[in-house]
Structure formats: C-alpha cells, structure tokens
Amino acid sequence: QASLLKNDETKALTPASLQKELNNLLKFNPDFAEAHYLSYLNSLRVQDVFSSTHSLLHYFDRLILTGAESKSNGDEGYGRSLRYAALNLAALHCRFGH
C-alpha cells in the first residue's frame, strides 16, 4: 500500500478503508513502525494535518524504540533517526503551508 500511495494512488485502497485496516493492525501491535508510516502517508492524501503529524511522530518514536537503527550503526543510528524525523516533520509543515 505504501508503494501504491507513492507511485499510483488510484490503485491503493480508499483512505477510509486503508485507515480502518491500519487501525486494526495497530490495535494488536501498537509498536509496528511501518503501520504508523503508512498511516502518515494515508493522512497526507486526505490533507489531515493532525493525523499525519501524529502518525509521523509515532513512526519515528517506534523506530527509535525498537533500536533497529542503533544496532547496526552504533550511537549514530539514533542521531540519524532523529535528524530524519526533524526533516520529515519540517517537510510536513511546509506541505501544509505552516
């Protein structure tokens, strides 16, 4: 679904049905970082600034909590994740004209 949202949005699930599926996934696994990222992309396409910000922040929180970046790259992994989080948050606010 993430690939479809980025490349051909018309082939992806509707925003409401995709969000329903994501909510079901996150109900059983709230630390599933990729589901939060997909929720972010889905919220962007319906121009929901609150939900997209919420999902983006949860994505990076979960990514850092799992330590996926830090295990392979030492302490630099956390710094890189935080820089990407700040950059993505800035791009999100720019997209909404803030």
C-alpha distance (Angstrom), angle and dihedral (degrees) to the residues before:
residue distance angle dihedral
Q1 . . .
A2 3.80 . .
S3 3.79 90.7 .
L4 3.80 90.7 48.5
L5 3.80 91.8 49.8
K6 3.78 90.6 51.9
N7 3.82 98.1 41.7
D8 3.82 110.2 22.7
E9 3.78 114.0 6.3
T10 3.81 92.9 -178.3
K11 3.82 91.1 69.2
A12 3.82 94.2 51.1
L13 3.78 124.5 92.6
T14 3.78 116.3 -86.2
P15 3.80 113.4 -87.5
A16 3.82 93.1 -109.3
S17 3.81 95.9 48.2
L18 3.80 92.8 44.2
Q19 3.80 91.5 50.3
K20 3.80 90.1 49.1
E21 3.81 90.5 53.8
L22 3.79 91.3 46.3
N23 3.80 92.0 49.8
N24 3.81 89.1 53.1
L25 3.81 90.9 50.4
L26 3.79 92.9 47.4
K27 3.79 92.5 47.0
F28 3.80 89.6 64.5
N29 3.80 97.7 32.9
P30 3.83 112.4 23.6
D31 3.81 91.2 172.4
F32 3.81 94.0 61.7
A33 3.81 97.7 121.8
E34 3.80 96.0 -170.8
A35 3.81 91.4 56.4
H36 3.80 89.2 54.8
Y37 3.81 89.6 51.1
L38 3.79 91.6 50.6
S39 3.80 89.3 48.6
Y40 3.82 87.2 52.9
L41 3.81 91.5 53.3
N42 3.79 91.2 45.8
S43 3.81 91.9 50.6
L44 3.80 90.8 49.9
R45 3.76 91.8 57.4
V46 3.82 92.0 56.6
Q47 3.84 91.3 42.7
D48 3.83 93.8 -118.5
V49 3.80 103.0 157.4
F50 3.81 95.9 -176.8
S51 3.80 96.6 50.0
S52 3.78 94.1 41.6
T53 3.81 91.9 51.5
H54 3.80 91.2 45.5
S55 3.81 92.6 50.0
L56 3.79 94.2 45.1
L57 3.80 92.1 51.9
H58 3.81 91.4 47.3
Y59 3.80 90.4 49.4
F60 3.79 93.2 56.6
D61 3.81 92.4 40.0
R62 3.80 90.3 55.2
L63 3.79 92.7 42.5
I64 3.79 91.5 54.5
L65 3.82 93.8 41.6
T66 3.79 92.4 54.7
G67 3.78 89.4 53.4
A68 3.80 91.3 -139.1
E69 3.78 92.0 141.7
S70 3.79 97.2 40.6
K71 3.82 97.0 52.2
S72 3.76 94.2 61.9
N73 3.80 99.5 34.2
G74 3.80 106.6 31.7
D75 3.80 118.1 -132.9
E76 3.81 90.9 -23.7
G77 3.82 89.2 72.7
Y78 3.81 92.2 69.3
G79 3.79 91.9 47.7
R80 3.78 92.0 49.7
S81 3.81 91.9 49.4
L82 3.78 91.2 49.6
R83 3.81 91.9 49.0
Y84 3.80 91.2 50.1
A85 3.80 89.6 47.5
A86 3.82 91.6 52.8
L87 3.80 92.1 45.5
N88 3.81 92.9 48.8
L89 3.79 92.0 46.8
A90 3.82 90.2 51.0
A91 3.83 90.4 49.3
L92 3.81 89.8 49.3
H93 3.80 92.4 53.0
C94 3.80 90.6 45.4
R95 3.80 90.2 52.3
F96 3.81 90.1 54.6
G97 3.81 92.1 45.8
H98 3.80 97.5 -111.9
